[in-house]
Amino acid sequence: MATIKCRDITFSHIQAILFDKNGTLEDSETYLRSLGQKAARIIDAQIPGIGEPLLMSFGINGDKLDPAGLMAVASRKETEVAAAAYIAETGRTWFESLQISRQALAEADQYLSNSPSPLFPGVLDMFRTLSSAGIKLGILSAATTKDVQQFVMSHELRDYLQLEMGVDEGPSKPDAILFFQACQALGVQPGATLMVGDSVGDMQMAKDGKAAGAIGITWNNNYAHVQGADVIINQLNEIQVIEETLYL
């Protein structure tokens, strides 16, 4: 166990910390914006005129990605369903619409597969510090489990992590069942686990899951997207271990 301090807030008896991936550990804005733009172009080539409405639904406006929008925070399944709803409005059947949506996102993913997003500054140093303090670390992301595993492998993070969890089928954020499942997989109690994320969904999930605390990270000083956080930080190095507690 350890005592963690973030700014003027202290969390005691912490055994584990769970991190969101996109926007928290990974600077994924460029990738997610490009993914949405490419998918919208692919769909627009089949259904002319649908591209702009799709971009709006994705939360993409020119070169800007809404950090609280669909592409930034939703699971892949939710994004597929949302895009399919727009396609279905053109008179296509639901299953045809869903197939077009899935294929477009998969093709866009493949097109961008050789352009991995970078880590935010301080990720490796933070993981080393927390891991050396005996804290269990995991990723709990709305991305697919495959995407989480690819991220971990690409950035050589596996030595520091005990959990690589994404959303494939079933509930997505902010459903607290995900937090409970992650804690169970780590062998820790929710009340001894912190959640670090960049969205309201992360904060709500942690609250509903009775976490030890919800830490919101902004990177850009936009606090609106982490409402509900117990403490808001701008850099990962603000997560500090101030005391380690050993039990023999």
Buried (B, 14 or more C-beta within 10 A) or exposed (E): BBBBBBEEBBBBEBBBBBBBBBBBBBBBBBBBBBBBBBBBBBBBEEBEEBBEEBBBBBBBEEEEBBBBBBBBBBBBBBBBBBBBBBBBEEEBEEEEBBBBBBBBBBBBBEBBEEEBBEBBEBBBEBBEBBBEBEBBBBBBBBBBBEBBBBBBEEBEBEEBBBBBBBBEEEEBBBBBEBBBBBBEBBEBBBBBBBBBBBBBBBBBBBBBBBBBBBBBBBBEEEEEBBEBBBBBBEEBEBBBBEEEEEEE
